[in-house]
Amino acid sequence: MSLITIEGIYRNGHVELAERPQGVRQARVVVTFLRDDAAGDRAIRHEAGRRLLEDMKQGLSFGGVRFDRQELDDERIRALDERRAAGTVRRRTSRQSTSDSPTGGRHWR
């Protein structure tokens, strides 16, 4: 089943198509009404953005425990601080050249 999309206008209980569909004599249709209300669209986008930000604050859910980026960052920093305290991580000094770095001076993003 292929779909053909044609713009039109709903007026006085009838749908007026902007053009005649090529090769179609009879077919089932689905009519979708588009809002012309820019203020209404703005309100819908604003509410969707508000819900998205609220979800981000609560953490992402992948079907299990909610994923919280701040918790992950805190955990990584805590582990790094523990390794530094144990002396297993060497801090880079300002005199150390970038070519001495593990990436050979290249910085990966």
N, C-alpha and C positions, 0 to 999 in steps of 0.2 A: 504494500500500500504506500503510495507516494503522497506527499502533502504539497498543496499549492497554497501560497499565501497571497491574498489580494486585499488591498486597503479598501475601506468603504466607510459609509456613514449610516448610522441608525437614526431614522427620522420618522416620526408619526407611525411607529409600529412596524416599519419596514427597513430592511437593510438594502442600501443602494451601493453597489460595487463600483469602484473607480474604473474598472475595465472588465471585459468579458473573459472568463477563463478559457484558455485554448484547449480544445478537445474534450470538454466536459459537457455532457448533455444532462446528466442527473448524478447527484452525489450527496452523501451525508456531509453535514458541515458542523463545525464547532465555532461558535461566535464568541470572541473575547472583546469586552468593552475596555477601552483605554481611557484613563482619566485625562481630562483637559485641565484639571485643577492643579496648577503648579504649587500652590500653598499646601494642598493636601499631599502632594508628592514629597514636598520638603518635610512635612510633619512625619510621614512614614519613614523617610530616610533618617531623620533625627532620632526617632524611636528605635530604629534598627541599630543605629550607631551607639545609642545609650545602652541597649541590651548587649551589644558586642563588648563594649568597655566593661560592663558589669561581669560578663563571663570571663573576660581576661583577668580581672581582679581576683576572681574566685579560683582561677586556674583552669587549664584545659582538661577535658575529660575524654579519654580514649576507651571508655567502657569499663574501666577499673577505677583505681584510685585517681583522683584528680591530679593532674600535673601542674605543679606550681614552679615557675621559672625561678623565683626568688629563693625558694627552698633549695633548688638544685645549685644555684650560684653560691648560696651560703655554705652548702655541703662541700663544694669544691674548694672554696677559700679556706674553710676550716681544715680540710685535709692538707692543703698546701702549707698552712701555718704550722700544722703538726710536723710535717716533713722538714720544714725550715728549722723548727725548734730542735728536732732530732739531728740536725746537721746533714741530712741527706739531700738537701737542695741547696745549690750554691747560687748566691745572688750575683748578678752581673755587675761589675764595677764600671765606672765611667772610663777607666783606662783600658778596659778590655775591648778589643776591636770587634766589629760586627762579624768579621770573617772567622772569629773564634766561636761564634754561636753555633748551636747544633744545626741550624739551617744554612750555615755558610753565608750569613748576611742577608739571606732572603727572608722576607716576612710573609707568612701565609695568612690569608684571611679566611 
